[in-house]
Amino acid sequence: LEGGGAERVILTLLRHLDRSKFTPTLLVVDGRNAAYLSDVPSEIEFIDLKSSRLRFALPRIFFFICKRKPDVVFSTLGYMNVAMAILRAFLPAGPRFIGREATIVSRSIQSKRWPWFWRWLYRHFYSKLDLVVCQSQAMRDDLVTHFQFPVAQSVVVNNPVDLARINELSAAEVPCRWGEDDSLSAKSVKLLAAGSLYPVKGFDLLIEALALLDENYCLTILGEGPLRSSLEREIAELGLSDRVRLAGFQANPYVWFARADAFVLSSHHEAFPNVVLEALACGTPVISTPAPGGAGEILEGLAECVLAQEISAEALAEAISVWAATDRKRVGRNAVKSYELSNIMGKYESLLDHDIDGSD
């Protein structure tokens, strides 16, 4: 339950599953420093395994499944899905195992310590899962093409947008107002980015892009991670301390989304970026790199948004300039209509409740 998009999606699903059909239990490997603990629905059974590593939690997960005999074991994040696929070989027949993939796997494993080992794990064990839910067609194609994953065992279901919840939270008081310090209050174009501070998010490129723009642009980045120190150094070295701030993790990012002039996605690759959907749900235009994944699918046909020509600081700066030269209109509600809960929850409930032909 750390501060990531996959965790928010799972909690959204848990909040809205039909309780007349489903009795969910949530197991987490380690919830001791959970950012989203308060968002866990109070009526569901919550089990914190308090394990510093997944491998230490696997025996307890194994015995829990053997004792409870659930109808479905649903997991998310690639390493957890791989672990469940391996664990299944030692479990009695019974539960259906469904994994929700959260990345473009061929790209995400490149940053792991032993990419060749992870490639082997995916190719030899992932198909042990009954079904893998992919957030975008690009994610599904990647699994099928690079890992020989059976098409019939995969299905594309986009992430849900809880509009009612986002509308409520975006109307809350801003904990750190835009322009709280004088250096940012004078800027006329307020850009926002959000995500864990990891290389894949491309925040270093975004900061470099801001240095290529004039002083009317300011940038706030929400999120925490291991790159904070290096990003702070980059900001100082480029002389951007009065134009860029790292605001840290925000439990309610929607108040920031709703008040930004534009949201910028600077990622090198994305699966199906929740932050883009959430920004659009707040009416905020999105400027994005052409990151492999779902960003292009989401932004296609949205005139208020801009897709950069390539993944570089120069291309991002150009895309921001192109957007700024437009009428800078807010995004209409229809931009996320196909991702609303009423559409997505029905698909997930069908997956959990029935076998499905993944080719559909």
Beta strands, then each sheet from edge to edge (+ up, - down):
strand 1: 25-28
strand 2: 45-48
strand 3: 72-76
strand 4: 96-100
strand 5: 131-134
strand 6: 154-156
strand 7: 189-194
strand 8: 217-222
strand 9: 244-248
strand 10: 262-265
strand 11: 286-288
strand 12: 306-307
sheet 1: 1+ 2+
sheet 2: 3+ 4+ 5+ 6+
sheet 3: 9+ 8+ 7+ 10+ 11+ 12+
end
